[in-house]
Structures are given as structure tokens and as C-alpha cells.
């Protein structure tokens, strides 16, 4: 896995959220709005700014201190640029690194990881029951991604290959359960597919290739978002909580999974 792919993806999503919240689409305007101290003048009095251009290239990851400060300025910013899962996606990790990453999560997440490890293998299929059992409505997409990645790692260590393969299927279809996530806020199917591919490679998921081409996660994401919009227009107070939103999307997740794995 090329770490630059992961860094470019996470920084791009972070920048897109900041652009949306501030209304500044040009990177120079965004930097001036949020990080005026990053500008400097040369001997001729000409203004320069390079740090934010490095961000756009994925060549430099903004520090945690900067991200925290900007979250106070860009009210409503939620994207977690330094979530522990990015470390898992960027490289093959030793067991020591996996343990250190798991320790960065809270007690609730660790309890859910235990529940995942103890769940019968045949119950690990997308459904509202699974969402409720693992309390996925309380987790973000990145939290759930880390949860299942760690669950697969534990299964592999125990040589429980059936469980590991089943969790891989959950990981592959997981974006459908989080169709509204910032990771999937893009303007084209091609960009969506590109993001899926980056995450898949980071997770080391088997290449579905042409076998899954007609089962497009991009299409499912677009259709799910359209269904959410229609539902909210009809029921304005609907989907306001993470519980109701995840319950709504769990049906799409289950249907997509059933269609894909019945054929493949």
C-alpha cells in the first residue's frame, strides 16, 4: 500500500469539509481565512504560502494541533483527520502497533470489539440486528472501519478463516451503511470508485475486479442518498438522530449484501 494514497484521501476529505463550511473554494483563500500565520513575505515584499499547497498534494499531513485549532474556527467541522484507523490503512502493522492503536479507543469501543469477537460467525451479516448488537449507530464510519479491521485481525490470528472472510465482506459493503458520511461526498461515480479502491487496498481486501463491477457501491451510495432526501421531504423530522439514520440505511446495507454475495 502506498501511504501517500491514504494521506491524499484523508487530507482531500478534510479540505473539502473546510471549503464547504467556510465558502472558500480556492486553497489560498482558505488558508488566509483559517491560517493567516502560514503566509510570509520575501525581501521584495511578495506574499508566499506553501504549507497549504503541500496539503493539497498529500505531501504533508496537518498536525493535530492545527486541526484542533481550525475546528474551533470552522464551526461544524467533524472529519477526523487523525483517527487511529488511518494508521492501519497506511501500512502493514505489527501486533504491537495493532495493540497500541486499539488502546487509543474508549472502553465502549473495546466492549463492542469483544462483542464482535464473540458473535456467532453466521450472525455476521448486514442487518438491523447486527447494527443493534454492535451498537453501530453510536459509531462513525471510521470507528466501524477500525472495529471490523481489528475484528478481522483477531480472527486471522486465531486462524478462523471463515470469520475473517465474513468480516471482509462486511468491510467491503460497509460504506452503504454510512452513505451520508463525508468520505462519500463527491460529484462523480468515478471519484467514489477511486475512494473505495484506496480504502480496499489499505485494508488488503481481496480484489473483486470485474466480478463485482455490476454491483456498484457508488450507485448504491447515490441511490441511498436520494432515498434519504425523499424520506426527509416526506417526514421532515425523520433521520435526525444517528439511531434513526443507521436504522434506515441498514435495510439498504442488508439488501445490497444479499444481492452481491448471492451471485458471487
Helices and strands as residue ranges (DSSP letters): H 3-22, H 27-34, G 36-38, E 40-41, E 47-48, H 51-56, H 64-73, H 85-90, H 95-102, H 107-118, G 121-123, H 128-133, G 136-138, H 141-157, H 161-177, G 182-184, H 189-203, G 209-212, H 217-234, H 242-263
